[in-house]
Structure formats: structure tokens, C-alpha cells
Amino acid sequence: MDSLFKGLFDTDLITVISPKNFLICMGVSLVIGLMMAFSYMYRTRYTKSFVVTLALLPCVVCVVIMMVNGNVGAGVAVAGAFSLVRFRSVPGTAKEICTLFLAMGAGLIMGMGYVAFALLFTLIMCLVFLIYNRLDFGTSKNGEKYKSIRITIPEDLDYTGVFDDIFNTYTASYELTNVKTTNMGSMFRLTYDIVLKDTAGEKKMIDRIRERNGNLEITVSKQTIVAEL
């Protein structure tokens, strides 16, 4: 049985992993992956493909580290290439990237044979992850004041400072971020990032803008903040 699992290029200087230890490491890695997946799913929007990947990633990294026979540098390089595959086509959020790094870290520890350390690391990180989600850590208290507003105006209306007096009344700050022609060039669509003084005055602000843009389309949405890593 031992000779069956021996590599073709193994030498006497290389320690061959026994099938029993191999299965133990794989089994514990799968348990670790499930723990991380369930922790991520708590109060978080997720996709099936991502949580399945998260559940399997520690086991994949663990096997890679074991198969490079202790060469951690080569193992990390290969496992790092695996983690980048998903983000070549679909951009990942900072939270998703961090979770994948945690899964890779647990798999790396497991692949080096430290079963207890891998379990302890996973338990601590999952607990911290759950606490942060429960407390809504990092949630902006005044996030509802940050809005993006898109205003359609006719082409004969000069958009330079046309709404400044309105924004000065209802917003703490505002910025024109985009100007786009629409409807075969007969209209302009202006995009502003604004910070409301009082959310209760949002409708009054929209009503005043409607009077000035001829009751054309106005869209107000939550301001998107892009985190760069």
C-alpha cells in the first residue's frame, strides 16, 4: 500500500506522506472550509459558487502544500495562482478577497501538518468574523445622507451651476461627477454626488429640481463607494 502512494520521482531524502495522514489532513481541511463557509453566510449576501469555493479552498491549498514536500515557497506560489482564477473574470469585493486569504491561510497551516493550530486559527477568525457581522462593524452611521442624483435636462438649459442654489440649501456638499448626452443628443443627463443636510428634505429638493428641469426624469440612489486594494 505504501509503495502504491509513492511518487515516481521520490528519493530516500524525501519523506513520503502516509495515506492515513493525508486523509486526516484532507478531512480536517474540509471541516475548516465548512466552518468558514457557514461563518461567511451569516448575515452576508453570497452566491452558491463562492461559498462552495470557500468550503473547498482550504483542502486544495493543504494538498498543494503537502505535495510540494515541504517547499513552502513553491506551494504558496501555486496556491496563490489558484486564488486569482476567480478574479480574472469577476471582480471580487474586499470582503470576499479577505475571506479567500483566510481560507488559504488555514489550508497552508494544515498542509504543514499543524492540525491543532489550523483549527485554532479557524475558530478564532470565524468567531471574530461573526462578531463583526453581528455588530455591523464598519457600517457608516450617516450612510443614508450620501446620495447620487441623476438629473435629465433639455439641451437648451446651461447645466453650469444651474442647480447650485438648490444644492446649497439642501446639501452639505455636492459635486458634478458626470455629464452625458441622451435621447439622440437632445438632452443632457447630469450625475451629482451629494451629502444631504437632512434626509427629511430630500423630497423638497427633488420638487425644486423638477420645477427647473421641466419635470424630466430624476433618479436618486445610494452613493456607491468603491474600495481600492
N, C-alpha and C positions, 0 to 999 in steps of 0.2 A: 504493500500500500504506500509506504514512504517513497519507494522508487517511482511510483506512478505520478506523484506530485512533484518530482524533482525536475528542475529546469534543464534544458538541453545544454545551456552554457554555464551551469553551476560548476564551481570548483571546490576543493577542500577548504579553501579560505572563506567560503560563503556559507553563512548559517541559513539552512532551509527552514522555512516556517512550517510547522506541523499542521496537518489538516484540522486538528482539534482547535489549535489556537487561531487558525484562520477563520473557522466558523464562529468562535467566540467573539472575535473582533467584529466580524460582519453582523452578527446578531445584535451586539450592543450598539453598533453604529446605526442600525435600523431603528432601534428603540430611541436613541438620541435624536434621530431625524424626525420621528413621530412626535416627540416632546416639543421640538422646535416648531414643527408644523402646527400643532394644536395651540401653542402659545401665540404664534403669529395670527391665527384665525380669530383669536379673541378680540372682539370689538374692532376688527380691521376688515376693510374691503379687500377681497382676494379673488383670484381665479384658481380653478382646479389645477391647471397646468403648473402654476407657480408652487402651490403647496405640495404637489406630488414631487416636483423637483427638489423642494426644500427637504422633504422627507427622505429622499434617496441620496442627496448630495454628500452627507457625512460618510455614508458607506462607500461611495465611489472614491472619495478622497482617501479614505482609510485604506482601501485596496491598492490604490496607486502608490501610497507611501510604503506599504508593506512590500509591494512588488519591486520597488527600486532598491530593496535590500539595504535600507538604512541611509541611502543617499538623499538626505532631506532636500538639498538644493534642487536636484532633478525632480523630485516628487512635487515640490511646490510649484515649479515651472509648469509641469504638466497639468496639475490640478488648477492652476491659475488660468491656463488656456481653456479648460473646460468651463470655468465660471464666466468667461467672456462670450461664450457662444450665444447665449440668450440675448445679450445686449447689442449684438451686431445688427439685429433687425428690429427689436422692440426696446425703446428707451426704458430704463428702469428708474424707479424713484429712489431717493436716498435711503428710505426705509428698506426697500427690497434689497438694495446693494449691501447694506449693513447686515441684514439677516443672512444673506448668502455668505458673507465673510465669516459670520459666527458659525454657520454650518460647516464651512471649510476648516475653521479653526478646531472645532470639535473633532472632525474627521482626521485632521492632522495629528492631534494628540492621541486619538485612538489608534491610528496607524503606527505610531511609535511604540505602542504597547502599554501605554498608561491608562488602563481601563478606569481606575478609580478617579484619576484626575479629569478624564474626559467626562465622566458622569457628574463630577462636582462642578466643573466648568459649565456644563449644560444646565444643571439645576439652578445655579446662581444667575446665569444670564436669562433663563426663561422666567425666573421669579422677578428679576428687575424689569424685564420686558412687560410682564403682566401688570406690575405696579405702575409703570409709566403710562400704559394704556388706560388703566383704571383711573388714574389721576388726570388724564388728558394733558400730560406733561408737554409743554411747548405750544399749547393752544393759545392763540392771541386773544386777549380779553376784549379788545376793541376791533376784532376782525370784521364785524358787521359794518363798520364805518368805511372800510376800504372797498371801493366800487370801481367798476369800469363802465362807462356810459358811451353808447354809440348813437350818434345823432345824424339823421339824414336831413340835408338842407338843399334847397334849389341852387342851381349853378349861378344864378344872378346875385346870390347873397354872399358877400365877402366874409369868409369864415375867420379872418384875422381879428381876434378879440371880440367876436360877436356875442359871446356868452360870458364875457369876463365879469360883468356886473352881477349876473345871476350866481355865478360860482363864488364870487367874493362874499355874497350874502349867506349861502348855504354850505359852503365847504371851508375846511381849514387849509386845504391846499389842492391844487389841480394842475394837470399837465396834459397838453395835447400830444398824444403819442403816435397818432396815425391819421393820415388823410388819404381817402380813396375815392375815385370816381365810380359811379354806379349808374345803372339804368341807361346804358349807351352814352355815358358822359353827360347826361342831363342833370345829374345830382351829385352831391358830394356826401361821403359818409365820414364823419369825424369820430375819432375814438379818444376819450379822455380817461386818465386815471385820476380819481378824486378821493379825498378823505372828507367825509361828511362831518359837520359840526354836531349835528343831532340827527339820528336816523329817523326821527319823527317828522322831520321836514323834507324827506325825500320826495313825497308826492307833490308838495307845493313847488319844489324845484322843477320837477318834470312838467307840471302845469304851465309854469312860466316859460320853459323852453319850448313847449308846444305852441304857445302864442307867437313865439318868434320864428320858429322854423316852418310855420304854415301847417301845423298838425301832421307833419310827416312822421315816419317811423322813428321811435326812440327805444333803445334797448339798454337796460341796466342789469349788470351781472356782478357776481362776486369777483373781486380782483384776483387774478392768478399771480402767485409768487413762485418763480422758478428758482429752485435751489441749485447752485452750481457746485460740483465737487472737483 
